[in-house]
Amino acid sequence: MPHPPVELDAYHVICDDAMRRVVAQSQERVELAKKALSWLIFATRQLTVSELQEALAIEAGDSKIDPDSRPKTADIISACCGLAVLYDEST
């Protein structure tokens, strides 16, 4: 079996390092990162920050979104340890 290209190896090293940083956080931040990354990875289109915040605020069995449970943008980005970034589309 041929070895993967060097670029692919570097990509895996970077991703592994970022995931080590994610799981080294508090359990609450690990869960936030996992949920956020799941939404971002499996979304069929690019999500707005507000859409992601609302998705993360929903808990199983909820019939309404509690506005106070929406995580702050900075908390989401920080918890993802470089695996998620926020682009300003106005520039």
N, C-alpha and C positions, 0 to 999 in steps of 0.2 A: 504494500500500500504506500503510495507516495506521501511525502510530508506536506502539510499545508504551507502556503506561502508565508514568508516572514511577516508580512503585514498582518495576516490573520493571527499569527502567534502574538504579535504586539497588541492587537485588538483584545484578545482573550486576557492578556495580562492586565490591561487597563480596566476591563470590565470586572475581572476578579478582584482587583484592588478596590474598585468602587463598591462592590458588593460587600467586601470585608468591612469597609467603613460604615455601610448601611447597618449591618447586623451587630456592629460594635456599639450602637446607640442604645438608648433606653427602649424598653419594649413598646412604649407608646409611639415613639418616633419610627421604630422598625415597622410597626403596623401601618402607620401613615405612609411611609415610603412604599411598602408593598402594595397598598391599595392604589396609591397615585400611579405607580409604575404600571400596574395592571390596567387601569383605565387608559393610560396613555398608549400602552402597547397594543391593546385590543380595540381601541376606538377605530371606527371605519373612516374617520376624518379627524382633522386637527381640532382639538377642543380649545375653547376659550378658558381663561382662568376662572371665570365665574361658573362655567359648566363643570369644570373639574372640582371646584370647591363644593358645589351642590351635590355632585356625585359622591364626594367623600363625606358629606354630612348625612347622607341617608343611611339609616341602620335598618336591619331586617325587622319587619313588623311595623315600621313607621308608616303613618298615613300622611304625615306632614313633615316638612323640613324645618328643623329648629334653626333659625338664622344664627343663633349663638354657637352652633356646633360646626359652622363652616370654618375650616382651618385657614389661617392667614397664608397668603401667597409665599411670604418669606419662609414660613415654617415648612411648607410643602417642598420648596426648592432646596432648602437646607437639609431636610430629612432624606432627600434623594441623592445626596452626596455627589453631585455632578452628573448623575444619570438623566436628569431632566433640567432643561433650561427654559427660560422665558425670553421669547423674542418680541421686540417692539416692532409691530408691523407698520408703524407710522414713519419709520426711517427708511 
